[in-house]
Amino acid sequence: MRINKFIARSGIASRRKAEEYILAGRIKVNGSVMKELSYQVDEDRDIVEFDGQTISREDEKKVYILLNKPEGYITTAKEQFGRKSVMDLIPNVKERVYPVGRLDYETSGLLLMTNDGDLTYKLTHPSHEFNKTYIASVRGIPTAREISSFENGLEIENYVTAKAEIKILKTSTEKNYSVCKATIHEGHNRQVRKMFEAIGHPVMNLKRIALGEIHLNDLNPGEHRSLTEAELKYLKNRK
């Protein structure tokens, strides 16, 4: 099995991300740093490591978790600044799971975590993008013209956003803020924040409440649960 597929099957990351890890020298095979992207893993003989830890074989029990990520947590296992990680919120999960995509440090809400590399690959691939729905508290009150711009595409950095949806749920002229429900179909870095910034209404608070038909509902911040069979079927069967 090609090494990037082996890594994905172990739940470490998608195949594309696995190649980045290989080129970064984070993967070892039988004690030696592996840089060969086309290497074929002998599952009976080779010992594959990621950051010094042996990667579990493909037959490891697959787990699928929905976490309500609080603000102030990173969605990587560790980083140089020692900030709290979403991994700290799932100490009772024995399997080594990883986030599907990311949420910003300042953003809260729905985050999927799994050790199913194939599903991670599918959910993060551009051809299978799911609607992502957020509740955003923003400064000021968007005008009809600004809402139209948000919905029909904004030029941000080096790309133009796809069509989006926005609905104003609450406004306060006295405190000069709005609460908006926004749905986007892409997943660029900090995209929702940048879109509101582009129409002149910086985000003060941002929470993801849904990924396609998967909803956060009443799960409390910092809590997690397993995906239901219906939710998992929906994710796996979506074209």
Secondary structure, DSSP 8 states (H G I E B T S, - for coil): -BHHHHHHHTTSS-HHHHHHHHHTT-EEETTEE---TT-B--TTT--EEETTEE---TTS---EEEEEE-TT-BSSS--TT---BGGGG-TT--S--EESS---TT-EEEEEEES-HHHHHHHHSGGG---EEEEEEEES---HHHHHHHHH--EETTEE----EEEEEEEETTTTEEEEEEEES---TTHHHHHHHHTT--EEEEEEEEETTEE-TT--TT-EEE--HHHHHHHHH--
